[in-house]
Amino acid sequence: MLVSARSFDEYRAMFALTDDDLTGRVLDCPGGAASFTAEAGARGVDAVAVDPQYGPGRAGLGTLAQREIAHKHADVAAGAGAYVWSWFGDPERYTRARLASARAFTADIAARPGRYVAGALPRLPFPDRSFDLVLSSHLLFSYGAGLGEDFHLSSLVDLVRVAAREVRLFPVLLHTSDLRYPGLDRLRRRLEGLGVPSRIERVGYEFQPGGDEALVLDCAGRGPLPTGRPGATAHDPVKWRHRGGRGAAPG
C-alpha cells in the first residue's frame, strides 16, 4: 500500500465536510502522510491521526511519501486518461498538491507529535466514543481485493466504537477495478443490525472514475457492539487535548 498524502481541501471534498462538522473532535484513520490533521490543527480543529506507521521510524514517513509521489508522477502523467481531472486539473497540479501535503505533514508530525498516534484497524487504541467524527479514506473498500470481509466488518465496528456521532468512509470502490466493493450491502446490513444506519452520499470530488460517493454511518443511536473488543476501555493516548472541555497540553 502506498503512503497517501492528501490535503485538508481534498478531505473537505471527499467527505463533504462543513464547518459544523469540524467543531467537534475528529479522527483521521488511517492518516498516512496526509496533511489534514496539520491543516485542521492550524485552523483550530481538534484533529488526531492514527496510523500503524506512526511508530518507530515515523520521522522518515513524510520523506518516503515525497519520494513515492515523485516516482508516481510519470505513471500518472502517462495514464492521465484513466483519471478524472475535475479536481486537480492536470497531472502537474496533482503532483504539486500531493508534495505540498506531504511537506506539511512532515513539519507537523515533528512539531506536534502528540497529534499522531500509532495504531491500526481493526483494533484502535482509543476508548469508546472518543471522537465526534471519524474519517477513513482509501483503505477499507479500496483494498477489498486483498482485505477480507471479516476484516472490513471488524474495522467498521471499531470505527463505530470510537465515534460518538458519525463515521464517513471514502471511496466505496475497489482501487483495482473502479467497481463498488462487492460486500458493501452485506456490511451495511450487519451494521444496521447493531443499530448503525448508513447511507451513500454523493460528494464533490472524483479522481478515480465513479469514485464520487462516501459511506456515512450514523453512530449516535447505536446499540451494543460485540463484546471483548480490546481498546474499549483504553486510556486515551492523545495528551495534547481531551474530551470534556479539559485544557490543551503542549505538543
C-alpha positions as CSV (number, residue, x, y, z in Angstrom):
1,M,0.0,0.0,0.0
2,L,1.3,3.5,-0.9
3,V,1.7,6.2,1.7
4,S,-1.0,8.7,0.8
5,A,-0.6,12.5,1.2
6,R,-3.9,14.1,0.7
7,S,-4.7,17.7,1.7
8,F,-7.2,19.3,4.0
9,D,-9.1,20.6,1.0
10,E,-9.3,17.1,-0.5
11,Y,-10.7,15.8,2.7
12,R,-13.3,18.5,2.8
13,A,-14.4,17.5,-0.7
14,M,-14.1,13.7,-0.3
15,F,-16.1,13.7,2.9
16,A,-18.4,16.7,2.2
17,L,-17.2,18.4,5.4
18,T,-18.9,21.5,6.6
19,D,-17.6,24.0,9.1
20,D,-20.1,22.5,11.6
21,D,-18.6,19.0,11.0
22,L,-15.2,20.3,12.2
23,T,-16.4,21.8,15.5
24,G,-16.0,18.5,17.4
25,R,-13.1,16.1,17.8
26,V,-12.1,14.5,14.6
27,L,-10.1,11.3,13.9
28,D,-8.3,10.5,10.6
29,C,-7.9,6.8,10.3
30,P,-5.5,5.8,8.7
31,G,-3.8,9.1,8.4
32,G,-0.7,8.2,6.3
33,A,1.2,11.3,5.3
34,A,-2.0,13.4,4.7
35,S,-1.8,17.0,5.8
36,F,-5.4,17.0,7.0
37,T,-4.5,16.9,10.7
38,A,-1.8,19.5,10.3
39,E,-4.0,21.9,8.4
40,A,-7.0,21.3,10.5
41,G,-5.0,21.9,13.7
42,A,-3.8,25.2,12.2
43,R,-7.4,26.2,11.8
44,G,-8.2,25.3,15.5
45,V,-9.8,22.0,14.8
46,D,-9.3,19.3,17.4
47,A,-7.9,16.7,14.9
48,V,-6.0,13.5,15.6
49,A,-4.5,11.0,13.1
50,V,-3.8,7.3,13.7
51,D,-1.7,5.0,11.5
52,P,0.4,1.9,12.0
53,Q,3.4,3.8,10.5
54,Y,3.4,6.4,13.3
55,G,5.5,4.1,15.5
56,P,9.3,3.9,15.5
57,G,10.8,5.4,12.3
58,R,7.9,7.7,11.7
59,A,10.2,10.7,11.2
60,G,11.0,9.5,7.7
61,L,7.4,8.8,6.7
62,G,7.0,12.2,5.0
63,T,10.2,11.8,3.1
64,L,9.1,8.4,1.9
65,A,5.8,9.8,0.8
66,Q,7.5,12.6,-1.2
67,R,9.7,10.0,-2.9
68,E,6.7,7.9,-3.8
69,I,4.8,10.9,-5.2
70,A,7.7,11.9,-7.3
71,H,8.1,8.4,-8.6
72,K,4.4,8.1,-9.3
73,H,4.2,11.3,-11.3
74,A,5.4,9.7,-14.5
75,D,2.9,6.9,-14.2
76,V,0.0,9.3,-13.5
77,A,1.0,11.6,-16.4
78,A,1.4,8.6,-18.8
79,G,-2.0,7.2,-17.8
80,A,-3.8,10.5,-17.4
81,G,-6.8,9.2,-19.3
82,A,-7.6,6.7,-16.6
83,Y,-8.4,9.5,-14.1
84,V,-10.9,12.3,-13.7
85,W,-9.2,15.7,-13.6
86,S,-12.1,17.9,-12.4
87,W,-10.5,18.4,-9.0
88,F,-6.8,18.6,-9.8
89,G,-6.9,20.0,-13.3
90,D,-3.9,18.1,-14.6
91,P,-1.0,15.7,-13.5
92,E,1.3,18.6,-12.7
93,R,-1.1,20.2,-10.3
94,Y,-1.8,16.8,-8.8
95,T,1.8,16.2,-8.0
96,R,2.4,19.7,-6.7
97,A,-0.6,19.3,-4.4
98,R,0.5,15.9,-3.0
99,L,4.1,17.1,-2.4
100,A,2.8,20.2,-0.6
101,S,0.6,18.0,1.6
102,A,3.5,15.6,2.4
103,R,5.7,18.5,3.4
104,A,3.1,20.0,5.7
105,F,2.6,16.5,7.3
106,T,6.4,16.2,7.8
107,A,6.6,19.6,9.5
108,D,3.6,19.0,11.7
109,I,4.5,15.5,13.0
110,A,7.9,16.9,14.0
111,A,6.4,20.0,15.7
112,R,3.3,18.4,17.3
113,P,3.8,14.7,17.6
114,G,1.0,14.3,20.1
115,R,-1.5,14.6,17.2
116,Y,-0.2,11.4,15.6
117,V,-0.9,8.0,17.3
118,A,0.4,4.6,16.3
119,G,-2.4,2.2,15.8
120,A,-4.1,0.0,13.3
121,L,-7.5,-1.3,12.3
122,P,-9.3,-3.4,13.3
123,R,-8.3,-2.5,16.9
124,L,-7.8,1.2,17.6
125,P,-6.1,2.4,20.9
126,F,-8.9,4.8,21.9
127,P,-11.8,4.5,24.4
128,D,-15.4,4.3,23.2
129,R,-16.9,7.4,21.7
130,S,-13.5,9.3,21.8
131,F,-14.3,11.3,18.7
132,D,-17.3,13.1,17.4
133,L,-16.5,12.4,13.7
134,V,-14.2,9.7,12.3
135,L,-12.9,9.9,8.7
136,S,-11.4,6.9,6.9
137,S,-10.2,7.0,3.3
138,H,-8.6,4.7,0.8
139,L,-8.2,1.6,2.9
140,L,-11.5,-0.1,3.5
141,F,-13.3,-1.0,0.3
142,S,-10.3,0.4,-1.8
143,Y,-8.2,-2.6,-0.9
144,G,-11.1,-5.0,-0.7
145,A,-9.4,-7.4,-3.2
146,G,-6.8,-8.2,-0.5
147,L,-8.6,-7.4,2.8
148,G,-11.3,-9.9,3.6
149,E,-14.9,-9.1,4.5
150,D,-14.4,-10.2,8.1
151,F,-11.6,-7.6,8.4
152,H,-13.9,-5.0,6.9
153,L,-16.6,-5.8,9.4
154,S,-14.3,-5.8,12.4
155,S,-12.8,-2.5,11.2
156,L,-16.1,-0.8,10.7
157,V,-17.3,-1.9,14.1
158,D,-14.2,-0.4,15.7
159,L,-14.6,2.8,13.8
160,V,-18.1,3.0,15.0
161,R,-17.0,2.2,18.6
162,V,-14.7,5.2,18.8
163,A,-17.2,7.6,17.1
164,A,-19.9,9.4,19.1
165,R,-21.7,10.8,16.1
166,E,-20.6,9.7,12.6
167,V,-18.1,7.7,10.6
168,R,-17.5,8.7,7.0
169,L,-15.6,6.4,4.5
170,F,-14.4,7.3,1.0
171,P,-14.4,5.9,-1.6
172,V,-16.6,2.8,-1.8
173,L,-14.8,1.4,-4.9
174,L,-12.1,-1.1,-5.3
175,H,-9.0,0.7,-6.5
176,T,-8.2,-2.2,-8.9
177,S,-11.5,-2.1,-10.9
178,D,-13.5,1.1,-10.4
179,L,-16.3,-1.1,-9.1
180,R,-18.1,-0.9,-5.8
181,Y,-16.8,-3.2,-3.1
182,P,-18.9,-6.4,-3.6
183,G,-19.6,-6.9,0.1
184,L,-20.8,-3.3,0.8
185,D,-24.5,-4.1,1.1
186,R,-23.9,-7.1,3.3
187,L,-21.7,-5.0,5.6
188,R,-24.4,-2.3,5.8
189,R,-27.0,-4.8,6.8
190,R,-24.7,-6.1,9.6
191,L,-24.2,-2.6,10.9
192,E,-27.9,-1.9,10.7
193,G,-28.4,-4.9,13.0
194,L,-26.2,-3.2,15.5
195,G,-28.3,0.0,15.4
196,V,-26.0,1.8,12.9
197,P,-27.9,3.0,9.9
198,S,-26.0,4.1,6.9
199,R,-26.3,6.0,3.7
200,I,-24.4,6.5,0.5
201,E,-23.8,10.2,-0.2
202,R,-22.6,11.8,-3.4
203,V,-19.7,14.2,-2.9
204,G,-18.0,16.9,-4.9
205,Y,-14.7,15.0,-5.5
206,E,-13.8,12.4,-8.1
207,F,-10.3,11.2,-9.2
208,Q,-10.9,7.5,-9.7
209,P,-13.7,7.2,-12.3
210,G,-17.0,6.6,-10.4
211,G,-15.4,7.4,-7.1
212,D,-17.6,10.2,-6.0
213,E,-19.5,8.5,-3.2
214,A,-18.9,8.3,0.5
215,L,-20.5,5.9,3.0
216,V,-21.9,7.6,6.1
217,L,-22.5,5.7,9.3
218,D,-24.8,7.2,11.9
219,C,-23.4,6.2,15.3
220,A,-25.4,8.4,17.7
221,G,-28.1,5.8,18.5
222,R,-26.2,2.6,18.0
223,G,-26.9,-0.5,20.1
224,P,-24.4,-2.6,21.9
225,L,-21.4,-3.7,20.0
226,P,-19.7,-7.1,20.1
227,T,-18.1,-7.5,23.5
228,G,-14.5,-8.2,24.3
229,R,-13.0,-5.6,21.9
230,P,-9.5,-4.5,23.0
231,G,-9.3,-0.8,23.3
232,A,-12.8,-0.3,24.6
233,T,-11.6,0.9,28.0
234,A,-8.2,2.1,26.8
235,H,-6.5,5.2,28.2
236,D,-6.6,8.0,25.6
237,P,-3.1,8.2,24.3
238,V,-3.6,11.7,22.9
239,K,-2.2,14.0,25.6
240,W,-2.5,17.4,23.9
241,R,-6.2,17.6,24.2
242,H,-9.1,15.6,25.7
243,R,-12.8,15.5,25.5
244,G,-15.0,17.1,28.1
245,G,-13.5,20.6,27.9
246,R,-10.2,19.9,29.6
247,G,-7.4,22.2,28.5
248,A,-4.8,21.6,25.9
249,A,-1.3,20.5,26.7
250,P,1.8,21.3,24.6
251,G,2.8,19.0,21.8
